[in-house]
Amino acid sequence: MKAIKKYIYTMACLLGLVSCDSFLTTPPLLEISEEMWWKDKSQAEMMVRGTYDYLPGLNEIAYWDCISDNAIHREDKFKQIGNGTHTTQTGLIKDQWKYDKIAKLNYVLEGLEKAREGLSEAEYLRYTSEVRFIRAFTYYNMLFYFGDIPLIKNTLTVSESRETSRQPRAEVLSFVLDELENYVLPNINTLEIKESGRVNEQVVNAFLSRIYLFEKNYEKVLEYTDKVIKSGDYELYADYDELFRPQSDGNNKEVIFERQYSAPLVVHDLNRNLSYTTSVYKGWTHVGCLQNLIDEYECQNGHLVSECEKTGC
């Protein structure tokens, strides 16, 4: 009997060792491995769609008017930039240092290389063009705010990141223009996507014209704006007042590039931030316009507001 018990105990231990080894080498059942993830075309496309979240949001765009003479925000962080008392630690300044976004965009571009075998050539070129555009967009915005910045084109290890330094503004600008003109523009139309909010040829042309305007290269501005105009895809909204009504949302030909929102999954609170408490949105009155912005508007008969008194309107 003792011999039998000893035999059973020994076999149980051996089986335990085998099962433990099998258990420890089993792939995780609740997550997809890095190698398997990029083999699925639908997941690769999902990663591309996700990069659009790294573009500036509505509040970010609207609030930056509050550091100019167009508007004022009731919080001090905006006033600090407007009156020149900000530092490198001011929240709005730190928020524009978007290397967490650059790291994620580089990661997706490297992932698309892994996924290439499962994509058609048109899909591969289209998806990489979209991500490269968003990365170039992010880099140029940082150039606008900071000048010389690190130029990082691939994911870094911790030790590599500690050795990173700033590159001259001209070098980063050259990279941005090269990406847009030589990689994005030639490939963005390899796969037609009519979905609203996705990068297309005219979005790239419009952004290039904006860059060249800031860089004071007016010949290039005319070149790229001419392409947008001649495309026939866009026009001014017929009624300026109606442009701000809910019915203008959607297929609005005045909009060249827009960030997409779809309740209840993806929402924003811009209406509440900008509106008064007595409005239909029951807003928080975070932002108020300044007289300088009002004076920029023309009256119905075409003259400036500042000329109303002498014209008697």
C-alpha positions, 0 to 999 in steps of 0.5 A: 500500500505504501508503495502504491501511495508513493507511486501515485504521489510521484506521478502527481508531482510529475504531472504537476510539473508538466501542467505548470510548464504548459500553463506558463508557456500558454499565450495570454487568453485575455489579450492579443500578442504584438505579433498576432495583432498586426496580422489582422487587417481590421485591427490595423485599420482600427489603429489608423482610425485611432490616430485621428484622436491625436489631432487638436480637439474643439476646445483646444482650437477655440480656447487659443483665441483666449490668448489673443485680443479676440477673446478672454477666458475666465481661468488664469492659465489663459491670462498668463499667456495673454499677458506674458507671465507664463512659464515653461510649466504653465499647463497650456504650454506643456500641453503643446509638447506632444511627444506622447502622441509622436511616440504613438504615431511612430508605433502605428507606422511601425505596426503597419510595416508588420501588417503589410503582408495582410494589406493590399498595396493601395491599403498600405500606402493609404493608411501610412499616408494618413498617419504620416499626415497626422504626424507632420501636422503634430510636428508643425504645430510644435514648431509653431510654438517652440522652434527647435524641437526633437525630431523623432521618427521611430519608437525609442527605448528609454536609454535612447530617449535620454540621449535625444536633443533638439534639432534646428527648426529648419531641419524639422520643417524640411522633414514635415514638407518632405513627408507631405509633398513626397510621401503623403500627397502621391499616395493619399488617393491610392484608396478612395475613402469617402468617409467624413473626417478622413485625410484626402488630397485637398486636406493635404493641399490646404495644410501645405498652403497654411504652412507656406503662408506661415513661412512666407513662401507666397508662391507656394501658397498660391500653388496649393490654394489654387489646387483646392479651389480648382478641385471644386469640392468646397465653397462658402456657406450660403448664409453666414448665420445658418453656418452656426446652426445644427443643420449646417453640421454634416455635409458642409462644403465650407469645411475642408477638414474636421474632427468627427464626433458621434454621440454617445461614444464620442462627444464634446462640451464646446457648446456649454463652454462657449454659451451663457447659462441662459442659453439652450445649452445652459452653458458655463460662460467660459469664454467671452469675445472682446471688442476687437473681434466684434470690430472685425465684423462688417455691418449688413451694408458692408462697412465696418462696425467702427464706421456705424456712427458716421454712416448713421446706420 
